[in-house]
């Protein structure tokens, strides 16, 4: 039985370590014109996964964002990183500036992962 718990524990520790690495990072993306410009939920998810993979040197994690990110300063959304064992880690995204169709945002992972649902 301990053998099945060890991979789950390692995945949970990986999710927590990822959270530490994502503590207070920034990104920007060109989204074109619009009033206000928007970054699709799918594109935001992919961008966060790319940033995380490059920061950690690990494969891209599975991240989902529930909604598009409107390019208005102060707009926030919550995304979710799901580890291989099903544990999850929330990621907060906040728009910091918008200029000429480019959305700049900060993102920060929660300090603690949630265990997988049974």
RODO-2510 file (C-alpha; in nm, 4 decimals, decimal comma):
residues 118
     n   res          X          Y          Z
     1     x     0,0000     0,0000     0,0000
     2     x     0,2745     0,2560     0,0745
     3     x     0,3937     0,2220    -0,2850
     4     x     0,0720     0,3774    -0,4170
     5     x     0,0896     0,6614    -0,1651
     6     x     0,4484     0,7534    -0,2519
     7     x     0,3784     0,8676    -0,6114
     8     x     0,0751     1,0628    -0,4866
     9     x     0,2872     1,2272    -0,2198
    10     x     0,5555     1,3124    -0,4745
    11     x     0,2967     1,4637    -0,7082
    12     x     0,1558     1,6694    -0,4222
    13     x     0,5051     1,7874    -0,3329
    14     x     0,5635     1,8729    -0,6988
    15     x     0,2453     2,0803    -0,7056
    16     x     0,3548     2,2639    -0,3907
    17     x     0,7034     2,3222    -0,5360
    18     x     0,5432     2,4564    -0,8523
    19     x     0,3431     2,6944    -0,6369
    20     x     0,6605     2,8231    -0,4778
    21     x     0,8164     2,8795    -0,8192
    22     x     0,5094     3,0648    -0,9421
    23     x     0,5028     3,3040    -0,6507
    24     x     0,4809     3,6460    -0,8112
    25     x     0,5676     3,6096    -1,1792
    26     x     0,4711     3,8368    -1,4675
    27     x     0,3932     3,7867    -1,8341
    28     x     0,2616     3,9796    -2,1293
    29     x     0,0885     3,8858    -2,4497
    30     x    -0,0070     4,0655    -2,7688
    31     x    -0,3785     4,0202    -2,8332
    32     x    -0,4514     4,2747    -3,1017
    33     x    -0,7200     4,5370    -3,1069
    34     x    -1,0538     4,5306    -2,9385
    35     x    -1,2300     4,7300    -2,6751
    36     x    -1,1105     4,6064    -2,4327
    37     x    -0,8698     4,3494    -2,5731
    38     x    -0,9239     3,9940    -2,4471
    39     x    -0,7039     3,6928    -2,3967
    40     x    -0,8966     3,3679    -2,4482
    41     x    -0,9123     3,1211    -2,1609
    42     x    -0,7443     2,8597    -2,3825
    43     x    -0,4584     3,0903    -2,4763
    44     x    -0,4105     3,2004    -2,1131
    45     x    -0,3990     2,8352    -2,0012
    46     x    -0,1348     2,7570    -2,2639
    47     x     0,0709     3,0638    -2,1812
    48     x     0,0743     2,9798    -1,8094
    49     x     0,1709     2,6179    -1,8871
    50     x     0,4560     2,7390    -2,1110
    51     x     0,5819     2,9811    -1,8450
    52     x     0,5693     2,7139    -1,5777
    53     x     0,7499     2,4575    -1,7925
    54     x     1,0282     2,7047    -1,8732
    55     x     1,0588     2,8070    -1,5065
    56     x     1,0739     2,4522    -1,3693
    57     x     1,2398     2,2683    -1,6580
    58     x     0,9607     2,0098    -1,6392
    59     x     0,6974     1,9114    -1,8957
    60     x     0,4013     2,1443    -1,9412
    61     x     0,1426     2,0951    -1,6677
    62     x    -0,2301     2,0743    -1,7298
    63     x    -0,3774     2,4189    -1,6565
    64     x    -0,7337     2,5295    -1,7166
    65     x    -0,8772     2,8794    -1,6955
    66     x    -1,2559     2,9169    -1,6709
    67     x    -1,2926     3,2432    -1,8615
    68     x    -1,1300     3,4861    -2,1004
    69     x    -0,9123     3,7549    -1,9436
    70     x    -1,0363     4,1058    -2,0262
    71     x    -0,7576     4,3546    -2,0852
    72     x    -0,8599     4,6003    -1,8157
    73     x    -0,6226     4,6920    -1,5345
    74     x    -0,7179     4,5090    -1,2158
    75     x    -0,9183     4,2337    -1,3892
    76     x    -0,8549     3,8972    -1,2224
    77     x    -0,9258     3,5331    -1,2921
    78     x    -0,8437     3,2038    -1,1234
    79     x    -0,6936     2,9155    -1,3154
    80     x    -0,6228     2,5645    -1,1932
    81     x    -0,3166     2,3452    -1,2318
    82     x    -0,3907     1,9735    -1,2065
    83     x    -0,1076     1,7348    -1,1151
    84     x    -0,0816     1,3780    -1,2457
    85     x    -0,2305     1,2427    -0,9219
    86     x    -0,5334     1,4708    -0,9472
    87     x    -0,4246     1,7192    -0,6823
    88     x    -0,4846     2,0809    -0,7796
    89     x    -0,3226     2,4169    -0,7288
    90     x    -0,4989     2,7464    -0,7890
    91     x    -0,3288     3,0194    -0,9920
    92     x    -0,4441     3,3826    -0,9629
    93     x    -0,3972     3,6082    -1,2657
    94     x    -0,4259     3,9896    -1,2451
    95     x    -0,3982     4,2374    -1,5338
    96     x    -0,1369     4,5005    -1,4451
    97     x    -0,1385     4,7129    -1,7613
    98     x    -0,2689     4,7269    -2,1158
    99     x    -0,1097     4,9203    -2,3999
   100     x    -0,1540     4,8977    -2,7758
   101     x    -0,3280     4,5591    -2,7589
   102     x    -0,0718     4,4062    -2,5239
   103     x    -0,1973     4,2714    -2,1916
   104     x     0,0561     4,2556    -1,9091
   105     x    -0,0344     4,0462    -1,6082
   106     x     0,1014     3,8979    -1,2883
   107     x     0,0289     3,5414    -1,1835
   108     x     0,0761     3,3658    -0,8524
   109     x     0,0053     3,0095    -0,7481
   110     x    -0,1546     2,9288    -0,4164
   111     x     0,0804     2,8328    -0,1359
   112     x    -0,0887     2,4993    -0,0802
   113     x    -0,2219     2,2316    -0,3158
   114     x    -0,5596     2,0632    -0,2700
   115     x    -0,5520     1,6834    -0,2572
   116     x    -0,7144     1,4772    -0,5296
   117     x    -1,0820     1,3984    -0,4853
   118     x    -1,1470     1,0388    -0,3842
***
